Amino acid sequence: MLIFNCTEAASKFFSRVHKGKKITPVEAPPENNPTDDLPSEQWLVHAVTLQRKHVLFVLHFETRYCMVFSAADKADLQGFIHKFMRRWIDGVMQHAARTGVLEQIDFTSTFERLQAGESQYHFYRRGDRSVQGHLNEIVWMFTEQTMEMGLPADEIAANQCDRWLNGMLKGLKGQKDYIVPNEEMLMHWFKHYCGVSDTDVASARGRYKALMRESAAFE
């Protein structure tokens, strides 16, 4: 189940007016606090306008993994869901391949589980202060970058931008150590979509960190 928690700006982005009537997929939430929902993938969605284009920022609650969709089509719900799923899959798989972890984990069941969840989603009008704080930082960094380089020209550039944003350290309340969203989302996938046990996830995390240290030393 995918839950997209929309800011006011995102709620307006997904809404349209037809024959004087407002049509929106964004509903009132069943709970005020997203953590009170049934188990689901919780994302925060925000919309801004940059260089006269609609830009969507989508941030995962648990891992702080972010994806940015520039030149998004207003009120195109199905188009957004399709682009979201493709980008999410491509981003994680490319990072797994780049770090060498892809060879150590069986991803055969991953796509079936993701596709099953793709048809189950809700858009709610609510937010989260902690997640919003991280999203605001990302919006600021992305805006600064576009002032110098412009918006990503294609999906390749968009994936590179996501990888850059998700490689930055994030601090979470109640956690002693900083996290790296790229790493956290990869481990999240192992556990929830690849059927990997907590013990094996811990082992995979250790191998991942070792591979990253080797890569940094080589560079």
Summary of the structure (lengths in Angstrom):
residues: 219
radius of gyration: 17.6
end to end distance: 39.7
largest distance: 61.5
contacts: 619
relative contact order: 0.16
helix: 50%
strand: 20%
